[in-house]
Amino acid sequence: MANTINTVKDGPGLFAKGVAERLRDNLKFCSFVDKADESEFDGKNGFKSGDTIYTSIPARKIVQEDNLDISSLNKDSKEEKAALTLDKTATTADEFDSLELATDVDVKNALKRFGMPAADALAHQIEARCFQIATDKTYNLSGTAGSTQFTVSDILESKTLLDENLAPLNDRMLFMNSRNGAEAVDARKGLFQSSEEIAKQYRDGYIGRADGFDWVQTQLVGSLTTGSQGGTPLTDGTGSEGDAIIHIDGVTSGNTWTKGTVFTVEDIYMVHPITKETTGQLQKFVVTADTTFTSGEADVPISPSLYAAATDGRKNVDALPADGKTITLLSGATASTTYNQSLALHKSAFKMVTVPLYQPKGVDLVASETVDGITVNIVRDYDQTYRKITTRYDVLYGFDAVRPEWSTRITA
């Protein structure tokens, strides 16, 4: 008697869902960070590159003492919005002639042969790109560039920086470069708890929990390549409220500071997020775009922007730049050198969105599936120019910092 195999009602949809699940599983970092909710998508069912959605940032609340009149609080609390521009794409394709999705067996076979390898390739590209964006936008920094150590004190300093910025104690993760991770785990492997947690070391790169973080080892964390560092950098002129630049001079003419470079400014201290009193710690700033110094000076774009007098909760420093203050570079003592950057963060430091693309009509296969906020778009059609059938897999996404103060780089 011949075998009977039931057909499936939505073979393309099951195939796309399988690819999306595999993609989600391989995106350790991107799956961890917050996702934009579908309610922020403006009701669209198909996007194109360059579209923008806006996601809310929780208001930075202020608290008053001994005053029952809250009129000032009603106007001082300001909810911010962050733009998530859909300007990043990841695409791969298969060329094959006989993909059939009529039965469960066909779907499973197609997933194994074509869908899973495609998802793996997409995941590696997306993960590496998002790690680098996160690295470039993180201004908190611990560790010593060029060292071969990944010490307990480096990790505890990262935890302290997140604590000082009032990052929630839950949902924190540490993503490590594999070499640094191996050094750290070997030095303290006896401190990780439970056989179940240790078993995870041999699956998916998960190491364990220590110092307030879940530890994950990955080859895809970002890096920093330092620029040229000649001269004696000083502030030139005074700053203004809300500035996202600092004018700096005293640098050797023609030198370039690269995006991701971290520095401090003499006498500019971070303040407590609630009390707004100085913490006694110099505020760290990150360069947000490669900047070349002409005649030894330049307007250097920075994050965070400077707020010393804001009454709406955004105040983050105790003073604005004064003229002639010393600039100290922190992210690397050696010019033109690449340093690995591990990342310790709360999940809400960054946000990602992936969206469905427009689904064309009259093609052989079209599907868009979302799993835990990760969307993959698949189109299969006949290319009459080359007389072949091509299946393409697309992910259109946005990724950006929302609360960068809840992230810390560890350099080594």
C-alpha positions in Angstrom: 0.0 0.0 0.0 1.4 3.4 -1.0 2.3 5.8 1.8 0.0 8.8 2.2 1.5 12.1 3.2 -0.8 14.9 4.2 -0.3 18.2 2.3 0.2 21.4 4.3 -2.0 24.4 3.9 0.7 27.0 4.0 4.0 25.5 3.0 5.7 28.9 2.2 4.6 30.3 5.6 5.9 27.3 7.5 9.2 27.5 5.6 9.5 31.3 6.4 8.6 30.6 10.0 11.3 28.0 10.3 13.8 30.4 8.8 12.7 33.2 11.2 13.0 30.8 14.2 16.5 29.8 13.2 17.4 33.4 12.7 16.1 34.3 16.1 18.0 31.5 17.8 21.3 32.7 16.2 20.9 36.3 17.1 22.0 36.2 20.7 22.7 39.9 21.1 19.8 41.1 18.8 17.4 38.8 20.5 18.4 40.1 23.9 17.9 43.8 23.3 14.5 45.4 23.3 12.3 45.3 20.2 10.1 48.0 18.9 6.4 47.1 19.4 4.2 46.6 16.4 2.0 49.4 17.6 4.9 51.8 16.6 4.8 50.7 13.0 2.1 53.2 11.9 -0.2 50.4 10.6 2.0 49.6 7.6 2.1 46.1 6.2 5.1 46.6 4.0 8.1 48.9 4.4 11.0 50.0 2.3 14.6 51.0 3.1 14.8 54.5 4.6 11.4 54.4 6.4 11.5 55.6 10.0 9.5 54.7 13.1 9.7 56.5 16.4 10.0 54.6 19.7 9.4 56.1 23.1 12.1 56.6 25.7 10.7 56.5 29.3 10.7 60.0 30.8 13.6 60.9 33.0 11.6 61.7 36.1 12.5 64.3 38.7 11.4 64.2 42.4 10.9 67.2 44.7 11.0 67.3 48.4 8.6 69.0 51.0 6.3 70.5 48.4 2.8 69.3 47.7 2.4 71.6 44.7 3.3 69.4 41.6 2.7 72.0 38.9 6.4 72.2 38.2 6.7 68.4 37.9 3.8 68.2 35.4 5.7 70.4 32.9 9.3 69.4 33.7 8.9 65.6 33.0 9.6 65.2 29.3 9.1 62.0 27.4 11.7 61.6 24.6 11.5 59.7 21.3 14.2 57.9 19.5 14.2 57.5 15.7 14.7 53.9 14.4 15.5 54.3 10.7 15.0 51.2 8.6 18.3 51.7 6.8 20.0 48.4 7.3 19.4 45.3 5.2 20.7 41.8 5.1 20.1 39.7 2.0 21.1 36.3 0.8 19.8 34.0 -2.0 19.6 30.4 -3.2 19.5 29.2 -6.7 17.7 25.9 -7.1 15.0 24.4 -9.4 12.9 22.1 -7.4 11.8 23.5 -4.0 8.4 21.9 -3.2 6.6 22.8 -0.1 3.5 20.7 -0.5 4.1 18.4 2.5 5.7 18.4 5.9 8.5 16.3 4.6 9.2 18.8 1.8 9.2 21.7 4.2 11.6 20.0 6.6 14.0 19.1 3.8 13.9 22.5 2.3 14.6 24.1 5.7 17.6 21.8 6.3 19.1 22.2 2.8 18.4 25.9 2.2 16.6 27.8 4.9 18.8 27.1 7.8 22.1 27.9 6.0 20.5 31.1 4.8 19.4 32.1 8.3 22.8 31.3 9.8 24.5 33.6 7.2 22.0 36.4 7.8 22.4 36.1 11.6 26.2 36.5 11.5 26.0 39.6 9.3 23.3 41.3 11.3 24.8 40.4 14.7 28.2 41.7 13.8 26.8 45.0 12.4 24.6 45.6 15.5 27.5 44.8 17.9 29.6 47.4 16.1 26.9 50.1 16.2 26.4 49.4 19.9 30.1 49.6 20.5 30.5 52.9 18.7 27.6 54.4 20.6 28.7 53.3 24.1 30.6 55.9 26.0 31.0 54.1 29.4 34.4 52.3 29.4 36.4 50.0 31.7 39.5 47.9 31.3 42.9 48.7 29.9 43.4 48.8 26.1 46.3 46.6 25.0 46.3 44.4 28.2 46.0 40.7 28.0 43.8 40.7 31.1 40.1 40.5 31.6 39.9 41.0 35.3 37.2 40.7 37.9 37.7 44.4 38.6 37.1 45.3 35.0 33.7 43.5 35.1 32.8 45.0 38.5 33.6 48.5 37.2 31.2 47.9 34.3 28.6 46.9 36.8 29.3 50.0 38.9 28.9 52.2 35.8 25.5 50.7 35.1 24.5 51.0 38.7 25.5 54.6 38.8 23.2 55.3 35.8 20.4 53.4 37.6 20.1 50.6 35.0 17.7 48.0 36.4 19.4 45.1 38.1 17.7 42.4 36.0 18.1 41.7 32.3 21.9 42.5 32.2 24.2 40.5 30.0 28.0 40.5 29.3 29.0 39.7 25.7 32.7 38.8 25.5 35.3 38.4 22.8 36.1 34.7 22.8 39.8 35.2 23.7 38.9 37.5 26.6 36.1 35.1 27.6 38.4 32.1 27.7 40.8 34.0 30.0 38.1 35.2 32.3 36.3 31.8 32.6 39.6 29.9 33.1 40.5 32.2 35.9 37.3 31.9 37.7 35.4 28.9 36.4 34.9 27.5 39.9 32.8 30.5 40.7 30.0 29.8 38.2 27.1 28.1 39.8 25.2 24.8 39.2 25.8 21.9 36.9 23.0 23.1 34.7 24.7 26.4 34.2 28.0 24.8 33.5 26.4 22.5 31.0 25.3 25.6 29.0 29.0 26.5 28.6 29.1 23.8 25.9 25.9 25.0 24.2 25.3 28.3 22.4 28.3 30.1 24.0 26.5 30.7 27.4 28.9 30.6 30.2 27.1 31.4 33.4 26.1 34.2 35.7 28.6 36.2 37.8 29.0 39.8 39.0 25.5 40.7 38.1 25.6 39.6 34.4 24.8 36.6 32.4 27.9 35.9 30.4 27.9 35.0 26.7 30.9 34.3 24.5 30.8 35.4 20.9 33.2 36.0 18.0 31.0 38.9 16.7 31.6 41.7 19.3 32.7 45.0 18.0 36.2 46.5 17.9 37.8 50.0 18.0 40.7 51.0 15.8 42.3 54.1 17.3 43.3 57.1 15.2 46.4 59.2 15.4 46.9 60.8 18.8 49.6 63.5 18.6 49.6 66.8 20.5 48.0 67.9 23.7 44.3 68.2 23.2 42.4 71.0 25.1 39.0 72.5 25.0 38.8 75.6 22.9 36.0 78.0 23.9 33.1 77.4 26.2 30.2 75.0 25.7 26.5 75.6 25.5 23.5 73.7 26.9 22.5 70.8 24.7 25.7 70.8 22.7 26.5 67.6 20.8 30.0 68.8 19.9 33.1 70.0 21.8 35.6 72.3 20.0 39.1 70.9 20.6 42.5 72.3 19.7 46.1 71.4 20.5 46.0 68.2 18.4 48.7 67.6 15.8 47.4 68.9 12.5 46.1 66.2 10.2 45.4 63.7 13.0 42.1 61.9 13.1 40.1 60.7 16.0 38.0 57.7 15.0 34.4 57.0 15.8 34.1 55.1 19.1 37.1 57.0 20.7 36.3 57.7 24.4 37.7 60.7 26.4 37.0 62.8 29.5 37.2 66.5 29.9 38.8 68.1 33.0 36.3 69.3 35.6 33.2 67.9 33.8 31.6 65.3 36.2 28.6 63.1 35.7 25.6 63.6 38.0 23.3 61.2 39.7 20.3 60.6 37.5 17.8 61.5 40.2 19.4 63.8 42.7 21.5 65.6 40.0 24.4 65.9 42.5 27.9 65.2 41.2 29.1 61.6 41.5 32.8 62.7 41.6 33.4 60.7 38.4 34.5 62.4 35.2 31.8 62.1 32.5 33.0 59.9 29.6 32.2 61.0 26.0 32.4 59.0 22.8 33.3 60.4 19.4 30.3 59.8 17.1 32.0 60.3 13.7 35.6 60.2 12.4 37.0 63.7 12.9 40.2 65.1 11.3 41.9 68.1 12.9 42.7 70.9 10.5 45.4 73.2 11.8 45.2 71.3 15.1 41.5 72.0 15.8 38.1 70.6 15.1 34.5 70.4 16.2 34.3 66.9 17.6 30.8 65.3 17.6 30.1 63.6 20.9 27.6 61.5 22.9 26.1 62.2 25.3 25.0 65.7 24.6 25.8 68.2 27.3 23.1 69.2 29.8 24.2 71.0 32.9 21.1 73.2 33.6 18.2 71.2 32.3 15.2 71.0 34.7 13.3 68.3 32.8 15.4 65.4 34.0 18.0 65.4 31.2 20.8 67.0 33.3 23.8 64.7 33.0 26.9 66.8 33.9 27.7 69.3 36.6 29.2 71.9 34.3 29.7 72.8 30.6 33.2 72.9 29.0 35.3 75.8 29.9 38.2 77.0 27.8 41.6 75.4 28.0 40.6 72.2 29.9 42.6 69.0 29.4 41.2 66.2 27.3 42.2 62.7 28.3 41.9 59.9 25.8 40.8 56.6 27.4 40.2 54.0 24.7 43.7 53.2 23.6 47.2 54.5 24.3 48.6 53.3 20.9 47.6 55.0 17.7 46.2 53.1 14.7 45.7 49.9 16.8 42.6 47.7 16.9 41.3 46.7 20.3 38.5 44.2 21.0 35.5 45.6 22.9 33.4 43.4 25.0 30.0 44.8 26.0 28.1 44.7 29.3 24.6 46.1 29.2 21.0 46.2 30.2 18.7 45.0 27.4 17.0 48.5 27.2 20.2 50.3 26.3 19.5 49.5 22.6 16.4 48.8 20.5 16.0 46.8 17.3 13.1 46.6 14.9 12.7 44.3 11.9 9.7 44.8 9.6 7.8 43.0 6.9 8.6 44.1 3.3 6.0 44.7 0.6 4.9 41.3 -0.7 4.7 41.3 -4.5 1.8 39.6 -6.3 2.1 36.9 -8.9 5.3 35.3 -7.8 6.0 31.7 -7.1 6.5 32.0 -3.4 6.2 35.0 -1.0 6.1 35.0 2.8 6.9 37.1 5.7 7.1 35.7 9.2 7.9 37.2 12.6 9.2 35.2 15.6 9.9 37.1 18.9 10.3 40.4 17.1 12.6 39.0 14.3 11.0 39.2 10.8 12.3 37.5 7.7 10.9 38.1 4.2 11.2 35.5 1.5 10.4 35.7 -2.2 10.9 32.9 -4.8 10.4 33.6 -8.5 11.5 32.7 -12.0 14.2 34.9 -13.5 13.5 34.8 -17.3 16.8 36.7 -18.1 18.9 33.7 -16.9 16.2 31.0 -17.0 16.5 30.1 -13.3 14.5 30.1 -10.1 15.9 32.2 -7.3 14.8 32.4 -3.7 15.9 35.5 -1.8 15.8 36.1 1.9 15.7 39.7 3.2 15.8 41.3 6.6 15.1 45.0 6.8 15.9 46.4 10.2 16.8 49.4 12.3 19.0 49.4 15.3 20.0 52.3 17.6 20.9 53.4 21.1 18.0 54.3 23.4 19.6 54.5 26.8 23.4 54.3 25.9 24.2 55.1 29.6 23.0 51.6 30.3 25.8 50.0 28.3 29.6 49.7 29.1 32.5 48.6 26.9 35.3 46.5 28.3 38.5 47.0 26.4 41.5 44.6 26.6 
